[in-house]
Amino acid sequence: MHFESINGVTHIYLDSSEPERLALRCIAKASFAAASVDPDLSVNGAEYRMSDDEADLFIRTEPRVYDGLVVEMNKVDGRLCSTVVYKISEGRFSLYDRYYERFRGQPAAMLSEAAKLLSASVDQAQMQLC
């Protein structure tokens, strides 16, 4: 996975070896992990890490028809995730920076962590095939 920000939109590109659903799961998990926690609103606490099944709850099985929305995370367990991802085409997604930056700053750090999670997940899946 690699990404670039152009005119207020972060474009996310997947390599052919990176499954889309797995990449979106890694984005959801990285967003949750990087979001600040309001201890008064969090049920699970600051150290909690989102499971794969929980991350999948924020991923649409099919892109929304009128705009391609595939991930939508706002307030999750006392964390303001502000992460909305749209599918542009096969292996290509976008995240509108203004919505994310308003509450979280630049999305690059979160997406870098998502890329690391994705790389580790792809490597682990390939090792299991051997």
OpenMM code with the backbone's topology and positions (N, CA, C; nanometers):
from openmm import Vec3, app, unit

residues = "MET HIS PHE GLU SER ILE ASN GLY VAL THR HIS ILE TYR LEU ASP SER SER GLU PRO GLU ARG LEU ALA LEU ARG CYS ILE ALA LYS ALA SER PHE ALA ALA ALA SER VAL ASP PRO ASP LEU SER VAL ASN GLY ALA GLU TYR ARG MET SER ASP ASP GLU ALA ASP LEU PHE ILE ARG THR GLU PRO ARG VAL TYR ASP GLY LEU VAL VAL GLU MET ASN LYS VAL ASP GLY ARG LEU CYS SER THR VAL VAL TYR LYS ILE SER GLU GLY ARG PHE SER LEU TYR ASP ARG TYR TYR GLU ARG PHE ARG GLY GLN PRO ALA ALA MET LEU SER GLU ALA ALA LYS LEU LEU SER ALA SER VAL ASP GLN ALA GLN MET GLN LEU CYS".split()
positions = [
    Vec3(0.0852, -0.1172, 0.0000),
    Vec3(0.0000, 0.0000, 0.0000),
    Vec3(0.0892, 0.1227, 0.0000),
    Vec3(0.0539, 0.2164, -0.0844),
    Vec3(0.1189, 0.3469, -0.0780),
    Vec3(0.0112, 0.4529, -0.0981),
    Vec3(0.0431, 0.5745, -0.0621),
    Vec3(-0.0574, 0.6809, -0.0659),
    Vec3(0.0109, 0.8139, -0.0917),
    Vec3(-0.0695, 0.9079, -0.1402),
    Vec3(-0.0221, 1.0438, -0.1631),
    Vec3(-0.1393, 1.1392, -0.1471),
    Vec3(-0.1098, 1.2575, -0.0969),
    Vec3(-0.2126, 1.3591, -0.0796),
    Vec3(-0.2017, 1.4604, -0.1922),
    Vec3(-0.3133, 1.4809, -0.2616),
    Vec3(-0.3190, 1.5760, -0.3719),
    Vec3(-0.4455, 1.6595, -0.3560),
    Vec3(-0.4286, 1.7904, -0.3430),
    Vec3(-0.5424, 1.8832, -0.3356),
    Vec3(-0.6465, 1.8432, -0.2314),
    Vec3(-0.6026, 1.8076, -0.1128),
    Vec3(-0.6942, 1.7786, -0.0040),
    Vec3(-0.7539, 1.6392, -0.0041),
    Vec3(-0.7047, 1.5530, -0.0912),
    Vec3(-0.7524, 1.4148, -0.0965),
    Vec3(-0.6313, 1.3228, -0.0888),
    Vec3(-0.6356, 1.2275, 0.0034),
    Vec3(-0.5296, 1.1275, 0.0094),
    Vec3(-0.5725, 1.0084, -0.0748),
    Vec3(-0.4933, 0.9792, -0.1764),
    Vec3(-0.5184, 0.8663, -0.2654),
    Vec3(-0.4409, 0.7461, -0.2123),
    Vec3(-0.5087, 0.6335, -0.2005),
    Vec3(-0.4509, 0.5105, -0.1462),
    Vec3(-0.4482, 0.4071, -0.2582),
    Vec3(-0.3304, 0.3507, -0.2818),
    Vec3(-0.3122, 0.2536, -0.3895),
    Vec3(-0.2637, 0.1213, -0.3298),
    Vec3(-0.3253, 0.0138, -0.3730),
    Vec3(-0.2845, -0.1186, -0.3267),
    Vec3(-0.2029, -0.1885, -0.4347),
    Vec3(-0.1058, -0.2676, -0.3905),
    Vec3(-0.0328, -0.3539, -0.4821),
    Vec3(-0.1222, -0.4732, -0.5156),
    Vec3(-0.0928, -0.5413, -0.6242),
    Vec3(-0.1771, -0.6534, -0.6675),
    Vec3(-0.1805, -0.7673, -0.5645),
    Vec3(-0.0795, -0.7777, -0.4794),
    Vec3(-0.0753, -0.8840, -0.3787),
    Vec3(-0.1522, -0.8479, -0.2513),
    Vec3(-0.2084, -0.7286, -0.2440),
    Vec3(-0.2755, -0.6810, -0.1229),
    Vec3(-0.4278, -0.6851, -0.1416),
    Vec3(-0.4967, -0.7755, -0.0713),
    Vec3(-0.6427, -0.7847, -0.0824),
    Vec3(-0.7103, -0.6584, -0.0291),
    Vec3(-0.8118, -0.6130, -0.0999),
    Vec3(-0.8801, -0.4894, -0.0613),
    Vec3(-0.9401, -0.4970, 0.0781),
    Vec3(-1.0119, -0.6033, 0.1067),
    Vec3(-1.0777, -0.6131, 0.2382),
    Vec3(-0.9745, -0.6111, 0.3511),
    Vec3(-0.8638, -0.6784, 0.3316),
    Vec3(-0.7578, -0.6788, 0.4325),
    Vec3(-0.6985, -0.5389, 0.4489),
    Vec3(-0.6795, -0.4679, 0.3399),
    Vec3(-0.6261, -0.3308, 0.3465),
    Vec3(-0.7226, -0.2389, 0.4207),
    Vec3(-0.8509, -0.2496, 0.3916),
    Vec3(-0.9500, -0.1657, 0.4600),
    Vec3(-0.9561, -0.2000, 0.6085),
    Vec3(-0.9426, -0.3276, 0.6414),
    Vec3(-0.9388, -0.3695, 0.7817),
    Vec3(-0.8190, -0.3068, 0.8524),
    Vec3(-0.7051, -0.3053, 0.7873),
    Vec3(-0.5843, -0.2466, 0.8475),
    Vec3(-0.5992, -0.0963, 0.8656),
    Vec3(-0.6655, -0.0294, 0.7720),
    Vec3(-0.6915, 0.1141, 0.7868),
    Vec3(-0.7824, 0.1383, 0.9068),
    Vec3(-0.8884, 0.0586, 0.9198),
    Vec3(-0.9802, 0.0745, 1.0333),
    Vec3(-0.9084, 0.0514, 1.1663),
    Vec3(-0.8272, -0.0534, 1.1726),
    Vec3(-0.7551, -0.0837, 1.2968),
    Vec3(-0.6517, 0.0239, 1.3302),
    Vec3(-0.5806, 0.0736, 1.2294),
    Vec3(-0.4806, 0.1781, 1.2529),
    Vec3(-0.5475, 0.3085, 1.2946),
    Vec3(-0.6607, 0.3400, 1.2347),
    Vec3(-0.7331, 0.4615, 1.2718),
    Vec3(-0.7779, 0.4543, 1.4175),
    Vec3(-0.8340, 0.3416, 1.4564),
    Vec3(-0.8793, 0.3233, 1.5940),
    Vec3(-0.7623, 0.3341, 1.6919),
    Vec3(-0.6524, 0.2680, 1.6596),
    Vec3(-0.5361, 0.2666, 1.7492),
    Vec3(-0.4757, 0.4061, 1.7661),
    Vec3(-0.4785, 0.4871, 1.6606),
    Vec3(-0.4143, 0.6192, 1.6650),
    Vec3(-0.5043, 0.7289, 1.7208),
    Vec3(-0.6338, 0.7018, 1.7323),
    Vec3(-0.7275, 0.8041, 1.7810),
    Vec3(-0.7120, 0.8242, 1.9311),
    Vec3(-0.7252, 0.9485, 1.9739),
    Vec3(-0.7183, 0.9756, 2.1175),
    Vec3(-0.8450, 0.9227, 2.1852),
    Vec3(-0.8304, 0.8837, 2.3103),
    Vec3(-0.9384, 0.8195, 2.3850),
    Vec3(-0.9944, 0.9151, 2.4892),
    Vec3(-1.1261, 0.9251, 2.4936),
    Vec3(-1.1939, 0.9955, 2.6023),
    Vec3(-1.2272, 0.8895, 2.7066),
    Vec3(-1.1553, 0.8871, 2.8196),
    Vec3(-1.1747, 0.7792, 2.9184),
    Vec3(-1.3160, 0.7736, 2.9751),
    Vec3(-1.3883, 0.8858, 2.9707),
    Vec3(-1.5253, 0.8864, 3.0213),
    Vec3(-1.6228, 0.8184, 2.9255),
    Vec3(-1.5841, 0.8041, 2.7992),
    Vec3(-1.6730, 0.7450, 2.6986),
    Vec3(-1.6305, 0.6065, 2.6529),
    Vec3(-1.5082, 0.5670, 2.6856),
    Vec3(-1.4571, 0.4384, 2.6393),
    Vec3(-1.4968, 0.3259, 2.7342),
    Vec3(-1.5540, 0.2215, 2.6775),
    Vec3(-1.5908, 0.1045, 2.7559),
    Vec3(-1.4687, 0.0169, 2.7800),
    Vec3(-1.3821, 0.0069, 2.6797),
    Vec3(-1.2690, -0.0858, 2.6849),
    Vec3(-1.1375, -0.0242, 2.7316),
    Vec3(-1.1264, 0.1073, 2.7350),
    Vec3(-1.0057, 0.1721, 2.7833),
    Vec3(-0.9033, 0.2015, 2.6749),
    Vec3(-0.8012, 0.2757, 2.7128),
    Vec3(-0.7017, 0.3255, 2.6176),
    Vec3(-0.6123, 0.2173, 2.5586),
    Vec3(-0.5903, 0.1085, 2.6296),
    Vec3(-0.4986, 0.0036, 2.5822),
    Vec3(-0.5653, -0.0966, 2.4883),
    Vec3(-0.6965, -0.0858, 2.4731),
    Vec3(-0.7706, -0.1826, 2.3925),
    Vec3(-0.7322, -0.1738, 2.2450),
    Vec3(-0.7171, -0.2882, 2.1798),
    Vec3(-0.6889, -0.2962, 2.0364),
    Vec3(-0.8080, -0.3605, 1.9674),
    Vec3(-0.8502, -0.3015, 1.8593),
    Vec3(-0.9647, -0.3503, 1.7835),
    Vec3(-0.9326, -0.4846, 1.7185),
    Vec3(-1.0259, -0.5785, 1.7260),
    Vec3(-1.0079, -0.7095, 1.6619),
    Vec3(-1.0421, -0.6992, 1.5131),
    Vec3(-1.0056, -0.8021, 1.4392),
    Vec3(-1.0399, -0.8072, 1.2964),
    Vec3(-1.1906, -0.8034, 1.2771),
    Vec3(-1.2629, -0.8802, 1.3571),
    Vec3(-1.4087, -0.8840, 1.3451),
    Vec3(-1.4712, -0.7478, 1.3736),
    Vec3(-1.4182, -0.6765, 1.4719),
    Vec3(-1.4696, -0.5437, 1.5025),
    Vec3(-1.4390, -0.4469, 1.3885),
    Vec3(-1.3193, -0.4531, 1.3340),
    Vec3(-1.2829, -0.3655, 1.2221),
    Vec3(-1.3736, -0.3910, 1.1029),
    Vec3(-1.4070, -0.5168, 1.0797),
    Vec3(-1.4932, -0.5516, 0.9664),
    Vec3(-1.6325, -0.4896, 0.9769),
    Vec3(-1.6761, -0.4559, 1.0968),
    Vec3(-1.8072, -0.3928, 1.1149),
    Vec3(-1.8146, -0.2547, 1.0489),
    Vec3(-1.7009, -0.1929, 1.0268),
    Vec3(-1.6982, -0.0585, 0.9682),
    Vec3(-1.6723, -0.0604, 0.8177),
    Vec3(-1.6616, -0.1790, 0.7605),
    Vec3(-1.6337, -0.1946, 0.6178),
    Vec3(-1.7598, -0.2445, 0.5484),
    Vec3(-1.8027, -0.1721, 0.4481),
    Vec3(-1.9196, -0.2146, 0.3701),
    Vec3(-1.8808, -0.3307, 0.2791),
    Vec3(-1.9697, -0.4271, 0.2640),
    Vec3(-1.9406, -0.5409, 0.1764),
    Vec3(-1.9381, -0.4977, 0.0298),
    Vec3(-2.0167, -0.3973, -0.0037),
    Vec3(-2.0164, -0.3375, -0.1382),
    Vec3(-2.0086, -0.1865, -0.1214),
    Vec3(-1.9360, -0.1186, -0.2094),
    Vec3(-1.9309, 0.0274, -0.1999),
    Vec3(-2.0717, 0.0877, -0.2108),
    Vec3(-2.0961, 0.1936, -0.1361),
    Vec3(-2.2249, 0.2616, -0.1446),
    Vec3(-2.2449, 0.3093, -0.2881),
    Vec3(-2.3617, 0.2907, -0.3422),
    Vec3(-2.3877, 0.3112, -0.4844),
    Vec3(-2.3569, 0.4536, -0.5307),
    Vec3(-2.4005, 0.5530, -0.4586),
    Vec3(-2.3909, 0.6895, -0.5106),
    Vec3(-2.2569, 0.7592, -0.4875),
    Vec3(-2.1706, 0.7043, -0.4001),
    Vec3(-2.0420, 0.7733, -0.3805),
    Vec3(-1.9232, 0.6792, -0.3571),
    Vec3(-1.9463, 0.5481, -0.3497),
    Vec3(-1.8366, 0.4531, -0.3351),
    Vec3(-1.7846, 0.4353, -0.1937),
    Vec3(-1.8570, 0.4862, -0.0927),
    Vec3(-1.8125, 0.4744, 0.0466),
    Vec3(-1.7923, 0.3280, 0.0842),
    Vec3(-1.6767, 0.2984, 0.1450),
    Vec3(-1.6489, 0.1613, 0.1898),
    Vec3(-1.6142, 0.1515, 0.3378),
    Vec3(-1.5630, 0.2587, 0.3968),
    Vec3(-1.5322, 0.2602, 0.5411),
    Vec3(-1.5847, 0.3911, 0.5989),
    Vec3(-1.6550, 0.3786, 0.7117),
    Vec3(-1.7037, 0.4981, 0.7803),
    Vec3(-1.6895, 0.4769, 0.9305),
    Vec3(-1.5992, 0.5535, 0.9903),
    Vec3(-1.5763, 0.5460, 1.1345),
    Vec3(-1.5806, 0.6877, 1.1908),
    Vec3(-1.6712, 0.7105, 1.2839),
    Vec3(-1.6750, 0.8411, 1.3483),
    Vec3(-1.6338, 0.8230, 1.4941),
    Vec3(-1.7273, 0.8130, 1.5843),
    Vec3(-1.6948, 0.7890, 1.7252),
    Vec3(-1.7040, 0.6396, 1.7521),
    Vec3(-1.5933, 0.5823, 1.7956),
    Vec3(-1.5858, 0.4386, 1.8196),
    Vec3(-1.5230, 0.4154, 1.9562),
    Vec3(-1.6002, 0.3614, 2.0488),
    Vec3(-1.5530, 0.3310, 2.1840),
    Vec3(-1.4766, 0.4476, 2.2474),
    Vec3(-1.5368, 0.5656, 2.2423),
    Vec3(-1.4770, 0.6825, 2.3049),
    Vec3(-1.3614, 0.7439, 2.2279),
    Vec3(-1.3447, 0.7045, 2.1017),
    Vec3(-1.2374, 0.7587, 2.0170),
    Vec3(-1.2990, 0.8276, 1.8968),
    Vec3(-1.2493, 0.9457, 1.8657),
    Vec3(-1.2963, 1.0179, 1.7481),
    Vec3(-1.2078, 0.9786, 1.6304),
    Vec3(-1.2528, 0.8800, 1.5539),
    Vec3(-1.1723, 0.8252, 1.4439),
    Vec3(-1.1769, 0.9125, 1.3187),
    Vec3(-1.2908, 0.9707, 1.2865),
    Vec3(-1.3063, 1.0604, 1.1713),
    Vec3(-1.2427, 1.0043, 1.0448),
    Vec3(-1.2692, 0.8794, 1.0152),
    Vec3(-1.2088, 0.8127, 0.9004),
    Vec3(-1.3179, 0.7661, 0.8049),
    Vec3(-1.3152, 0.8226, 0.6842),
    Vec3(-1.4108, 0.7881, 0.5806),
    Vec3(-1.3309, 0.7590, 0.4540),
    Vec3(-1.3488, 0.6385, 0.3989),
    Vec3(-1.2724, 0.5943, 0.2825),
    Vec3(-1.3700, 0.5593, 0.1707),
    Vec3(-1.3370, 0.6026, 0.0504),
    Vec3(-1.4183, 0.5770, -0.0682),
    Vec3(-1.3398, 0.4919, -0.1671),
    Vec3(-1.4105, 0.4011, -0.2344),
    Vec3(-1.3470, 0.3212, -0.3392),
    Vec3(-1.3594, 0.3969, -0.4712),
    Vec3(-1.2462, 0.4160, -0.5362),
    Vec3(-1.2433, 0.4842, -0.6648),
    Vec3(-1.2474, 0.3821, -0.7785),
    Vec3(-1.1653, 0.2810, -0.7672),
    Vec3(-1.1603, 0.1726, -0.8648),
    Vec3(-1.0902, 0.0547, -0.7991),
    Vec3(-1.0702, -0.0525, -0.8720),
    Vec3(-1.0049, -0.1716, -0.8165),
    Vec3(-0.8666, -0.1356, -0.7605),
    Vec3(-0.8477, -0.1585, -0.6300),
    Vec3(-0.7189, -0.1318, -0.5667),
    Vec3(-0.6866, 0.0150, -0.5431),
    Vec3(-0.7853, 0.1024, -0.5610),
    Vec3(-0.7622, 0.2466, -0.5428),
    Vec3(-0.8745, 0.3066, -0.4587),
    Vec3(-0.8347, 0.3803, -0.3549),
    Vec3(-0.9287, 0.4395, -0.2605),
    Vec3(-0.8915, 0.5849, -0.2338),
    Vec3(-0.9824, 0.6589, -0.1698),
    Vec3(-0.9508, 0.7962, -0.1318),
    Vec3(-1.0042, 0.8256, 0.0072),
    Vec3(-0.9347, 0.9147, 0.0741),
    Vec3(-0.9720, 0.9637, 0.2063),
    Vec3(-0.9671, 1.1154, 0.1962),
    Vec3(-1.0785, 1.1831, 0.2259),
    Vec3(-1.0810, 1.3292, 0.2168),
    Vec3(-1.0147, 1.3880, 0.3409),
    Vec3(-0.9055, 1.4568, 0.3175),
    Vec3(-0.8215, 1.5056, 0.4265),
    Vec3(-0.8934, 1.6016, 0.5210),
    Vec3(-0.9786, 1.6888, 0.4683),
    Vec3(-1.0412, 1.7907, 0.5525),
    Vec3(-1.1172, 1.7303, 0.6694),
    Vec3(-1.1928, 1.6268, 0.6449),
    Vec3(-1.2709, 1.5650, 0.7518),
    Vec3(-1.1786, 1.5012, 0.8560),
    Vec3(-1.0776, 1.4307, 0.8106),
    Vec3(-0.9834, 1.3657, 0.9019),
    Vec3(-0.9004, 1.4699, 0.9769),
    Vec3(-0.8447, 1.5649, 0.9042),
    Vec3(-0.7546, 1.6650, 0.9636),
    Vec3(-0.8239, 1.7532, 1.0655),
    Vec3(-0.9515, 1.7780, 1.0480),
    Vec3(-1.0238, 1.8668, 1.1392),
    Vec3(-1.0121, 1.8204, 1.2840),
    Vec3(-1.0130, 1.6900, 1.3033),
    Vec3(-1.0091, 1.6356, 1.4386),
    Vec3(-0.8811, 1.5602, 1.4718),
    Vec3(-0.8046, 1.5181, 1.3687),
    Vec3(-0.6951, 1.4252, 1.3930),
    Vec3(-0.5600, 1.4692, 1.3398),
    Vec3(-0.5540, 1.5714, 1.2580),
    Vec3(-0.4274, 1.6094, 1.1960),
    Vec3(-0.4078, 1.5373, 1.0638),
    Vec3(-0.2864, 1.5289, 1.0179),
    Vec3(-0.2561, 1.4654, 0.8897),
    Vec3(-0.2802, 1.3145, 0.8960),
    Vec3(-0.3403, 1.2553, 0.7912),
    Vec3(-0.3657, 1.1115, 0.7923),
    Vec3(-0.2431, 1.0257, 0.7593),
    Vec3(-0.1320, 1.0866, 0.7214),
    Vec3(-0.0144, 1.0094, 0.6773),
    Vec3(0.0366, 0.9130, 0.7835),
    Vec3(0.0439, 0.9538, 0.9083),
    Vec3(0.0952, 0.8660, 1.0141),
    Vec3(0.0047, 0.7446, 1.0324),
    Vec3(-0.1263, 0.7668, 1.0316),
    Vec3(-0.2208, 0.6564, 1.0465),
    Vec3(-0.2109, 0.5614, 0.9271),
    Vec3(-0.2004, 0.6164, 0.8057),
    Vec3(-0.1922, 0.5314, 0.6868),
    Vec3(-0.0588, 0.4569, 0.6799),
    Vec3(0.0468, 0.5173, 0.7304),
    Vec3(0.1754, 0.4465, 0.7371),
    Vec3(0.1646, 0.3256, 0.8291),
    Vec3(0.0976, 0.3427, 0.9405),
    Vec3(0.0771, 0.2303, 1.0326),
    Vec3(-0.0121, 0.1247, 0.9678),
    Vec3(-0.1143, 0.1674, 0.8960),
    Vec3(-0.2009, 0.0723, 0.8252),
    Vec3(-0.1209, -0.0070, 0.7220),
    Vec3(-0.0300, 0.0605, 0.6523),
    Vec3(0.0540, -0.0075, 0.5526),
    Vec3(0.1428, -0.1126, 0.6188),
    Vec3(0.1959, -0.0816, 0.7379),
    Vec3(0.2773, -0.1789, 0.8114),
    Vec3(0.1937, -0.3000, 0.8531),
    Vec3(0.0733, -0.2736, 0.9041),
    Vec3(-0.0159, -0.3828, 0.9426),
    Vec3(-0.0497, -0.4700, 0.8220),
    Vec3(-0.0760, -0.4064, 0.7101),
    Vec3(-0.1108, -0.4796, 0.5884),
    Vec3(0.0059, -0.5645, 0.5403),
    Vec3(0.1248, -0.5075, 0.5395),
    Vec3(0.2432, -0.5818, 0.4962),
    Vec3(0.2651, -0.7048, 0.5840),
    Vec3(0.2521, -0.6876, 0.7152),
    Vec3(0.2693, -0.7993, 0.8078),
    Vec3(0.1607, -0.9054, 0.7864),
    Vec3(0.0380, -0.8623, 0.7600),
    Vec3(-0.0719, -0.9562, 0.7377),
    Vec3(-0.0532, -1.0341, 0.6085),
    Vec3(-0.0086, -0.9660, 0.5035),
    Vec3(0.0157, -1.0327, 0.3750),
    Vec3(0.1308, -1.1318, 0.3899),
    Vec3(0.2377, -1.0899, 0.4576),
    Vec3(0.3520, -1.1801, 0.4808),
    Vec3(0.3094, -1.3033, 0.5597),
    Vec3(0.2280, -1.2839, 0.6620),
    Vec3(0.1824, -1.3960, 0.7439),
    Vec3(0.0961, -1.4915, 0.6607),
    Vec3(0.0092, -1.4374, 0.5775),
    Vec3(-0.0753, -1.5217, 0.4928),
    Vec3(0.0085, -1.6015, 0.3942),
    Vec3(0.1128, -1.5399, 0.3401),
    Vec3(0.2000, -1.6104, 0.2449),
    Vec3(0.2795, -1.7214, 0.3144),
    Vec3(0.3211, -1.6962, 0.4385),
    Vec3(0.3957, -1.7970, 0.5133),
    Vec3(0.3067, -1.9172, 0.5446),
    Vec3(0.1792, -1.8938, 0.5685),
    Vec3(0.0866, -2.0024, 0.5990),
    Vec3(0.0641, -2.0906, 0.4764),
    Vec3(0.0813, -2.0328, 0.3577),
    Vec3(0.0637, -2.1097, 0.2351),
    Vec3(0.1804, -2.2041, 0.2081),
    Vec3(0.2950, -2.1731, 0.2672),
    Vec3(0.4148, -2.2544, 0.2430),
    Vec3(0.4128, -2.3843, 0.3195),
] * unit.nanometer
topology = app.Topology()
chain = topology.addChain("A")
for resn in residues:
    res = topology.addResidue(resn, chain)
    for name in ("N", "CA", "C"):
        topology.addAtom(name, app.Element.getBySymbol(name[0]), res)
